[in-house]
Amino acid sequence: MKKVVLLVAPGFEEVEAVTPLDFLRRAGIEVFAAGLDHREVTGSHGITLVCDGTLADIPGTVDGVVIPGGMPGASHIAESAEALKLIREIYDAGGLVAAICAAPAVVLGGTGILSGRRATCYPGFHDRLGQDVQHASDRIVRDGNIVTSQGPGTAAEFAVEIIRYFQGDEAAQKIHAGTLQK
């Protein structure tokens, strides 16, 4: 079974965190929701998520990381040396790095992870992706082991693409159909 960490910071975008958390678990992917420092984290719209633990509690090796956007949630992740270290370790090991909304720009933009890649993000954040990143206006962009997406309205597509990455088209289509997406 594949294992993914979902990073959750104060001010996260709730739809962008809960949709991948739910869809990936429906697909049989183990998701560990990790608050930066606390298990209970409140999002940008006042919804509190009780995480499985904190960054310090992540059990064993993981196959990927999912980074929701939302402000100031994405900024909090970008300011966390521990979160950036985890993202870099997963990337360097060939694991999946998936970021949505502001997170591709705010969190990944300064890491060099997107260097030479195609990526998308929330409109208005494109200039923070990095100088040698090919900005795409697509709702979802998958470039190797990196998946980026634009925002709350693309959260379901984003989650399905993560499932496709780990389990293939058939599993992704099953979740797509079962959640009544267009």
Buried (B, 14 or more C-beta within 10 A) or exposed (E): EBBBBBBBBBBBBBBBBBBBBBBBEBBEBBBBBBBBEBBEBBBBEEEEBEBBBBBEEBEEEBBBBBBBBBBBBBBBBBBBEBBBEBBBEBBEEEBBBBBBBBBBBBBBBBBEBBEEBBBBBBEEBBEBBBEEBBBBEBBBBBBEBBBBBBBBEBBBBBBBBBBBBBBEEEBBEBBBEEBEEE
